[in-house]
């Protein structure tokens, strides 16, 4: 039976004692969190940890919403979006990238080796080629078969229907983007985000994932946040940035995540009960906040000690010991029940 965590901020004493190392990730990305934790527990850098985490689903052909094996756009092209941001406000991003296994690494190279923040399309591809980064045929036979099946009706509906909402959680299309935030033992706060975007999207569509301030935002003093779900709705409110700014002005990570998701529920032109949004926040003191628009938004926390991070809200569904810490899979509270 799961353990219910508080939905409000933790006690002041817990907040004062919180800190790194800690990694948090959207959805059931325990393997990704493990990759990040391996970096953090050995004293490594938070950005290295975030990148290592993102690379796991990017290379997983069974994950149809990130990287290799991602569902294509309506024309059959798998296009990838990713970004990274570090504790110094340095950031890099790629959008509509084709043919490379690890867009998060391309995004980091954009940050470190160019005067720009974002490269897209053919320019991003040429840059990745020049860097000698690993190429890949991203459209797997399974994803291609799913695309051909979709083409029979070409019904484009990137929403949650009643069948999806009512069935057991954790099935393949109950998740999309992975966003990961890491705080290392030296207090450095960094993040990464990567996705293949909405299945069967229009050619050229880019969502919130590679947009700094929408899918990811990091501020070493205030905190960091990532968003997942229907990216158009996140972009309308600059979701990740809004959560971080709320923390800057005194809200807990949990209250900040809740405020952003509730706002999306109020302002979206779409039916708010037909889409899913998740926001995950991490304070510079190691406090965690998470909120879903619909039930079913799960997230992962890996940290030292026997308890989830201070502030973490929701129901603990799994607790897995790892070297030097524990991984918790938690279902976040939601606006709609």
C-alpha positions as a printed NumPy array, in Angstrom:
array([[  0.   ,   0.   ,   0.   ],
       [  1.29 ,   3.441,  -0.909],
       [  2.298,   6.022,   1.679],
       [  0.533,   9.381,   1.478],
       [  2.857,  12.37 ,   1.636],
       [  1.785,  15.896,   2.582],
       [  0.637,  18.272,  -0.132],
       [  1.934,  21.346,   1.66 ],
       [  5.492,  22.484,   2.281],
       [  7.495,  20.588,   4.848],
       [  8.436,  21.863,   8.262],
       [ 11.037,  24.616,   8.505],
       [ 13.521,  22.331,  10.248],
       [ 13.337,  19.858,   7.369],
       [ 13.804,  22.648,   4.827],
       [ 16.903,  23.875,   6.624],
       [ 18.438,  20.396,   6.713],
       [ 17.594,  19.512,   3.122],
       [ 20.098,  19.591,   0.294],
       [ 21.985,  17.598,  -2.256],
       [ 22.731,  15.231,  -3.596],
       [ 19.28 ,  14.619,  -5.036],
       [ 17.832,  13.827,  -8.446],
       [ 14.189,  14.18 ,  -9.452],
       [ 12.682,  13.11 , -12.77 ],
       [  9.273,  13.144, -14.388],
       [  7.339,   9.905, -14.902],
       [  8.59 ,   6.421, -14.044],
       [ 12.153,   7.052, -15.134],
       [ 13.894,   5.064, -12.423],
       [ 16.674,   3.878, -14.728],
       [ 17.346,   7.461, -15.756],
       [ 17.422,   8.546, -12.119],
       [ 19.849,   5.709, -11.385],
       [ 22.203,   7.001, -14.064],
       [ 22.082,  10.475, -12.56 ],
       [ 22.508,   9.114,  -9.038],
       [ 25.66 ,   7.24 , -10.063],
       [ 27.173,  10.612, -10.955],
       [ 25.95 ,  12.429,  -7.847],
       [ 26.842,   9.824,  -5.235],
       [ 30.441,   9.854,  -6.439],
       [ 30.613,  13.625,  -5.958],
       [ 29.952,  14.487,  -9.593],
       [ 28.53 ,  17.588, -11.225],
       [ 24.766,  18.097, -11.379],
       [ 24.779,  18.88 , -15.112],
       [ 26.646,  15.648, -15.855],
       [ 24.011,  13.845, -13.797],
       [ 21.088,  15.472, -15.609],
       [ 22.595,  14.706, -19.009],
       [ 23.301,  11.092, -18.027],
       [ 19.678,  10.691, -16.948],
       [ 18.265,  12.117, -20.168],
       [ 20.448,   9.861, -22.302],
       [ 18.803,   6.726, -20.851],
       [ 15.311,   7.134, -22.386],
       [ 16.846,   8.696, -25.485],
       [ 18.471,   5.328, -26.229],
       [ 15.494,   3.176, -25.159],
       [ 13.506,   1.92 , -28.184],
       [ 10.64 ,   0.92 , -25.881],
       [ 10.024,   4.521, -24.875],
       [  7.875,   5.915, -27.681],
       [  7.96 ,   9.507, -26.519],
       [ 11.702,  10.132, -26.249],
       [ 14.499,   9.613, -28.759],
       [ 15.08 ,   6.225, -30.403],
       [ 11.721,   4.551, -30.969],
       [  9.829,   7.817, -30.55 ],
       [  6.603,   8.094, -32.489],
       [  7.081,  10.135, -35.66 ],
       [  5.286,  13.201, -36.911],
       [  2.358,  12.755, -39.29 ],
       [  4.816,  12.526, -42.222],
       [  6.83 ,   9.727, -40.648],
       [  9.824,  11.719, -39.379],
       [ 11.089,  11.338, -35.804],
       [ 12.127,  14.81 , -34.67 ],
       [ 13.77 ,  15.466, -31.326],
       [ 13.823,  18.424, -28.933],
       [ 16.079,  18.874, -25.901],
       [ 17.642,  21.454, -23.648],
       [ 19.989,  21.825, -20.684],
       [ 20.558,  24.613, -18.162],
       [ 23.197,  24.994, -15.477],
       [ 23.64 ,  26.919, -12.25 ],
       [ 25.146,  29.935, -14.033],
       [ 22.159,  30.537, -16.355],
       [ 24.101,  28.969, -19.213],
       [ 21.772,  27.002, -21.443],
       [ 21.603,  25.154, -24.745],
       [ 18.764,  23.781, -26.809],
       [ 17.933,  21.958, -30.033],
       [ 14.592,  21.676, -31.795],
       [ 13.333,  19.51 , -34.646],
       [ 16.613,  17.575, -34.75 ],
       [ 16.658,  14.393, -36.841],
       [ 19.017,  11.446, -36.971],
       [ 20.971,  11.734, -33.721],
       [ 20.718,   9.42 , -30.741],
       [ 21.329,  11.949, -27.972],
       [ 19.819,  15.394, -28.556],
       [ 20.518,  16.324, -24.927],
       [ 24.238,  16.047, -25.652],
       [ 23.83 ,  18.149, -28.786],
       [ 22.045,  20.762, -26.656],
       [ 24.902,  20.774, -24.17 ],
       [ 27.413,  21.269, -26.975],
       [ 25.338,  24.22 , -28.22 ],
       [ 25.618,  25.706, -24.728],
       [ 29.338,  25.079, -24.343],
       [ 30.675,  25.595, -27.86 ],
       [ 28.518,  28.215, -29.596],
       [ 27.502,  31.81 , -28.87 ],
       [ 23.855,  30.751, -29.184],
       [ 21.22 ,  29.184, -26.991],
       [ 19.155,  27.291, -29.575],
       [ 19.722,  25.588, -32.914],
       [ 16.918,  23.963, -34.893],
       [ 16.295,  21.722, -37.875],
       [ 18.997,  21.475, -40.488],
       [ 21.304,  23.832, -38.617],
       [ 21.146,  21.663, -35.518],
       [ 21.809,  18.579, -37.636],
       [ 24.847,  20.163, -39.3  ],
       [ 26.22 ,  21.224, -35.93 ],
       [ 25.796,  17.712, -34.521],
       [ 27.519,  16.273, -37.586],
       [ 30.426,  18.665, -37.155],
       [ 30.72 ,  17.553, -33.544],
       [ 30.936,  13.919, -34.586],
       [ 28.033,  12.945, -32.342],
       [ 26.355,   9.571, -32.607],
       [ 23.868,   9.196, -35.441],
       [ 20.956,   6.775, -35.449],
       [ 17.933,   5.662, -37.441],
       [ 15.323,   6.749, -34.932],
       [ 12.2  ,   5.247, -36.512],
       [ 12.041,   1.708, -35.168],
       [  9.89 ,  -1.017, -36.785],
       [  7.439,  -0.886, -33.884],
       [  7.04 ,   2.883, -34.052],
       [  6.698,   2.723, -37.826],
       [  3.983,   0.072, -37.526],
       [  2.122,   2.246, -35.036],
       [  2.386,   5.185, -37.445],
       [  0.971,   3.152, -40.326],
       [ -1.902,   2.08 , -38.108],
       [ -2.545,   5.697, -37.177],
       [ -2.492,   6.652, -40.853],
       [ -5.597,   4.515, -41.412],
       [ -7.65 ,   7.266, -39.78 ],
       [ -5.069,  10.064, -39.318],
       [ -7.076,  11.158, -36.295],
       [ -4.886,  13.685, -34.519],
       [ -6.046,  14.042, -30.936],
       [ -3.206,  14.718, -28.477],
       [ -5.59 ,  14.628, -25.538],
       [ -6.509,  12.277, -22.748],
       [ -9.766,  10.516, -23.533],
       [-11.942,   8.829, -20.933],
       [-10.556,   5.358, -21.7  ],
       [ -7.029,   6.552, -21.102],
       [ -7.95 ,   8.389, -17.91 ],
       [ -9.809,   5.438, -16.394],
       [ -7.41 ,   2.609, -17.124],
       [ -4.511,   1.569, -14.867],
       [ -1.612,   4.014, -14.797],
       [  1.859,   3.406, -16.143],
       [  1.027,   2.253, -19.67 ],
       [  3.179,   3.352, -22.566],
       [  1.301,   6.475, -23.61 ],
       [  0.708,   7.749, -20.092],
       [  3.955,   9.696, -20.273],
       [  6.033,  11.765, -22.659],
       [  8.891,  14.155, -21.993],
       [ 11.49 ,  13.322, -19.402],
       [ 12.545,  16.324, -17.395],
       [ 15.271,  15.839, -14.803],
       [ 16.646,  18.147, -12.124],
       [ 19.795,  17.459, -10.126],
       [ 21.333,  19.1  ,  -7.076],
       [ 24.847,  17.952,  -6.285],
       [ 26.77 ,  17.818,  -3.015],
       [ 28.332,  21.204,  -3.779],
       [ 24.93 ,  22.844,  -4.124],
       [ 25.013,  23.157,  -7.911],
       [ 21.531,  22.962,  -9.424],
       [ 21.088,  21.915, -13.074],
       [ 18.489,  20.387, -15.352],
       [ 17.773,  18.71 , -18.672],
       [ 14.729,  17.931, -20.766],
       [ 14.341,  15.704, -23.835],
       [ 11.49 ,  14.405, -25.997],
       [ 10.36 ,  13.301, -29.436],
       [  7.232,  15.36 , -28.914],
       [  3.594,  14.61 , -29.507],
       [  3.004,  11.551, -31.643],
       [  1.883,  12.349, -35.204],
       [  2.31 ,  16.079, -34.734],
       [  2.4  ,  18.428, -37.702],
       [  5.784,  18.552, -39.408],
       [  7.842,  21.281, -37.771],
       [  5.909,  21.333, -34.511],
       [  8.051,  22.085, -31.472],
       [  6.618,  21.961, -27.968],
       [  7.738,  23.284, -24.624],
       [ 10.583,  20.825, -24.019],
       [ 13.434,  22.737, -25.699],
       [ 12.092,  26.169, -24.732],
       [ 13.986,  27.596, -21.774],
       [ 11.436,  28.988, -19.369],
       [  8.667,  26.693, -20.605],
       [  9.835,  23.085, -20.357],
       [ 12.86 ,  23.814, -18.145],
       [ 14.215,  26.676, -16.079],
       [ 17.007,  26.782, -13.511],
       [ 18.036,  29.547, -11.121],
       [ 20.662,  28.665,  -8.548],
       [ 19.196,  31.04 ,  -5.958],
       [ 15.476,  30.369,  -6.427],
       [ 15.192,  26.776,  -7.671],
       [ 14.476,  24.789, -10.797],
       [ 11.438,  23.336, -12.53 ],
       [ 10.495,  21.121, -15.452],
       [  7.145,  20.591, -17.127],
       [  5.663,  17.682, -19.027],
       [  2.437,  16.957, -20.859],
       [  0.674,  18.978, -23.544],
       [  3.431,  21.433, -24.386],
       [  1.284,  24.073, -26.017],
       [ -0.45 ,  24.726, -22.704],
       [  2.857,  24.938, -20.819],
       [  4.214,  27.476, -23.306],
       [  1.168,  29.71 , -22.832],
       [  2.188,  30.386, -19.23 ],
       [  6.005,  29.926, -19.426],
       [  5.434,  27.105, -16.967],
       [  8.911,  26.263, -15.673],
       [  9.91 ,  29.902, -15.316],
       [  6.638,  30.708, -13.557],
       [  7.297,  27.987, -10.987],
       [ 10.826,  29.211, -10.323],
       [  9.694,  32.819,  -9.989],
       [  7.04 ,  31.724,  -7.493],
       [  9.791,  30.074,  -5.436],
       [ 11.897,  33.223,  -5.73 ],
       [  9.131,  35.192,  -4.071],
       [  8.7  ,  32.799,  -1.189],
       [  6.433,  29.953,  -2.264],
       [  7.472,  26.399,  -1.464],
       [  8.359,  24.094,  -4.345],
       [  5.035,  22.303,  -3.87 ],
       [  2.96 ,  25.484,  -3.813],
       [  4.812,  26.776,  -6.889],
       [  4.132,  23.601,  -8.861],
       [  0.483,  23.646,  -7.817],
       [  0.046,  27.312,  -8.763],
       [  1.369,  26.779, -12.295],
       [ -0.771,  23.711, -12.978],
       [ -3.872,  25.37 , -11.559],
       [ -3.243,  28.392, -13.764],
       [ -2.969,  26.192, -16.842],
       [ -6.261,  24.61 , -15.855],
       [ -7.841,  28.066, -15.77 ],
       [ -6.433,  29.642, -18.932],
       [ -6.051,  26.825, -21.471],
       [ -8.277,  27.212, -24.548],
       [ -8.447,  23.401, -24.643],
       [-10.692,  21.325, -22.416],
       [ -8.534,  21.227, -19.261],
       [ -9.974,  17.85 , -18.278],
       [ -8.873,  16.345, -21.597],
       [ -5.137,  17.059, -21.316],
       [ -2.39 ,  16.186, -18.866],
       [  0.194,  18.556, -17.438],
       [  2.812,  17.812, -14.806],
       [  5.17 ,  20.268, -13.125],
       [  8.111,  19.159, -10.998],
       [ 10.098,  21.667,  -8.921],
       [ 13.288,  21.448,  -6.879],
       [ 14.442,  24.077,  -4.419],
       [ 18.114,  24.933,  -3.868],
       [ 17.657,  23.443,  -0.383],
       [ 16.557,  20.078,  -1.812],
       [ 12.825,  20.516,  -1.226],
       [ 10.592,  18.986,  -3.903],
       [  7.212,  19.919,  -5.348],
       [  5.065,  18.126,  -7.922],
       [  1.573,  18.6  ,  -9.304],
       [ -0.476,  17.026, -12.08 ],
       [ -3.517,  18.395, -13.829],
       [ -5.017,  14.882, -13.946],
       [ -4.355,  11.9  , -11.669],
       [ -1.53 ,   9.685, -12.874],
       [  1.417,  12.082, -13.031],
       [  4.214,  10.151, -11.336],
       [  7.726,  11.256, -10.566],
       [ 10.962,   9.81 ,  -9.226],
       [ 13.101,  11.05 ,  -6.339],
       [ 16.518,   9.549,  -5.541],
       [ 18.395,  10.8  ,  -2.507],
       [ 20.24 ,   9.668,   0.639],
       [ 18.226,   8.566,   3.635],
       [ 15.099,   6.528,   4.185],
       [ 12.463,   9.172,   3.442],
       [ 11.427,  11.135,   0.347],
       [ 12.755,  14.657,   0.054],
       [ 11.201,  17.324,   2.262],
       [  8.153,  18.811,   0.588],
       [  7.588,  15.847,  -1.732],
       [  3.828,  15.405,  -2.125],
       [  1.702,  12.501,  -3.268],
       [  1.511,   8.771,  -2.735],
       [  4.699,   6.697,  -2.598],
       [  4.012,   3.689,  -4.786],
       [  7.499,   2.157,  -4.752],
       [ 10.585,   2.446,  -2.567],
       [ 13.766,   0.954,  -4.043],
       [ 17.099,   0.934,  -2.183],
       [ 20.041,   2.05 ,  -4.312],
       [ 23.702,   2.381,  -3.46 ],
       [ 24.02 ,   5.31 ,  -1.09 ],
       [ 20.331,   6.183,  -1.074],
       [ 16.755,   5.311,  -1.947],
       [ 14.61 ,   5.817,  -5.061],
       [ 10.965,   6.706,  -4.541],
       [  8.262,   6.499,  -7.198],
       [  5.518,   8.915,  -6.218],
       [  2.146,   9.734,  -7.747],
       [  1.686,  13.484,  -7.468],
       [ -1.497,  15.166,  -6.283],
       [ -3.67 ,  16.578,  -9.061],
       [ -6.067,  19.422,  -9.735],
       [ -8.78 ,  17.125, -11.083],
       [ -9.587,  13.844,  -9.343]])
